[in-house]
Amino acid sequence: MTPHTAFPTNRENGAKREVTGEIVKVLKHRRQDRGMQLEEFASRCVQRGELHELVTTDHLETAPGSRIDRVGFLGFAEFVQAGVVDRGDTVLIDDRPIGTVLGFDACHFPNHYNVLIRTEHLLTGPEAELRPGSHLVFRAPQLT
């Protein structure tokens, strides 16, 4: 089996609106042994008012079930506009690109999802200069 290490273009995807939210709690810890598991789903619908956790990782693997150990915790975000968050979306906080959605971990679901964000280096909330009220955007990559 060939490992998945890229964000494949899903030819079923069309245009979508941006998904927006705001940071409600900043987190400042990291782990090297977290043991999150990448969900098989390439997208998740979010509803207005839902809270989900934002987690950075430097892992590249996208195969379902991949173990995600190296993580930095950004914080919890409330979604202020419903929509679809897709693997490969660019994540912006206060108009600054933070990384790209790698996928989702459901270890705390139905309470919340962990939205795994691929970054070059693990980031925590303070390192990303987050504060309660920071503006969050999930933006689709340009489709060709």
C-alpha positions in Angstrom: 0.0 0.0 0.0 1.4 3.4 -1.0 1.3 5.9 1.9 -0.8 9.0 1.4 1.3 12.1 1.8 -0.3 14.7 -0.4 -3.6 16.6 -0.4 -5.3 14.9 -3.4 -7.5 17.1 -5.5 -11.1 15.8 -5.1 -12.7 16.2 -8.5 -16.1 16.1 -6.8 -15.4 19.4 -5.0 -16.9 22.5 -6.5 -16.7 26.1 -5.2 -17.7 26.7 -1.5 -17.9 29.7 0.8 -15.3 30.2 3.5 -16.0 28.8 6.9 -15.5 31.4 9.6 -15.2 31.4 13.4 -13.4 32.9 16.3 -11.0 31.7 19.0 -12.8 31.2 22.4 -9.9 29.6 24.3 -6.2 29.7 23.7 -4.2 26.6 24.5 -0.4 26.5 25.1 0.8 23.0 25.3 2.3 20.4 23.0 2.8 16.7 23.0 5.1 14.2 21.3 3.1 11.1 22.1 -0.6 12.2 21.7 -1.8 9.2 19.7 -4.6 10.9 17.7 -6.0 8.9 14.8 -6.7 10.5 11.5 -10.3 10.0 10.5 -11.1 8.5 7.1 -13.3 11.5 6.2 -11.8 14.2 4.0 -14.4 16.7 5.1 -16.6 17.6 8.0 -19.7 19.8 8.2 -19.7 22.3 11.0 -22.7 24.2 12.2 -23.0 27.7 13.6 -22.2 27.8 17.3 -20.2 24.5 17.3 -16.9 24.4 19.2 -13.9 22.4 17.8 -10.3 22.2 18.8 -7.5 23.4 16.5 -4.3 21.3 16.7 -1.1 21.8 14.7 1.1 18.9 13.5 4.1 18.4 11.3 2.9 15.0 10.2 2.4 14.5 6.4 0.6 11.1 6.4 -3.0 11.3 5.3 -4.0 7.6 5.2 -7.1 6.9 7.3 -6.1 5.6 10.7 -2.6 7.2 10.7 -1.3 7.9 14.2 -0.7 11.6 14.9 1.7 12.0 17.8 3.5 15.3 17.4 1.0 18.1 18.1 0.8 21.7 19.2 -2.5 22.9 20.6 -3.8 26.3 19.3 -7.1 26.5 21.1 -10.9 26.1 20.7 -12.8 27.9 18.1 -16.5 28.7 17.8 -17.9 28.5 14.2 -19.9 31.6 13.5 -20.9 30.4 10.0 -21.9 26.9 9.0 -20.1 25.2 6.2 -17.8 22.4 5.1 -14.2 22.1 6.3 -12.1 20.1 3.8 -8.7 18.4 3.9 -6.4 20.9 2.1 -8.2 24.0 3.2 -5.9 26.9 4.1 -6.4 28.0 7.7 -6.0 31.8 8.4 -6.1 33.4 11.8 -6.4 37.2 11.9 -5.7 37.1 8.1 -2.4 35.2 8.6 -2.0 31.8 7.0 -1.3 29.2 9.8 -1.3 26.0 7.8 -3.4 23.5 5.9 -6.1 21.1 7.1 -4.6 17.7 7.3 -7.7 16.0 8.6 -9.8 15.3 11.7 -9.5 13.3 14.9 -12.7 12.2 16.7 -11.4 11.0 20.0 -13.6 13.6 21.8 -16.6 13.4 19.5 -19.5 14.1 19.9 -18.2 16.8 22.2 -15.9 18.2 19.5 -13.5 17.3 16.7 -9.8 17.9 16.7 -9.1 19.8 13.4 -5.6 18.8 12.5 -3.6 21.6 10.8 -0.4 20.8 8.9 2.3 23.3 9.8 6.1 23.3 9.2 6.7 23.5 12.9 4.4 22.7 15.8 2.6 25.9 17.0 0.8 26.6 20.2 -1.8 29.4 20.7 0.7 31.9 22.2 3.3 31.1 19.5 0.7 31.9 16.9 -0.2 35.1 18.7 -3.8 33.9 19.3 -6.2 35.6 21.7 -9.8 35.1 22.5 -11.7 36.8 19.6 -9.0 36.1 17.0 -10.8 35.7 13.6 -10.6 32.2 12.0 -11.1 31.3 8.3 -11.0 28.0 6.4 -10.5 28.8 2.7 -10.6 26.3 -0.1 -7.5 26.0 -2.3 -7.9 27.3 -5.8 -9.4 24.5 -7.9 -8.3 24.2 -11.5 
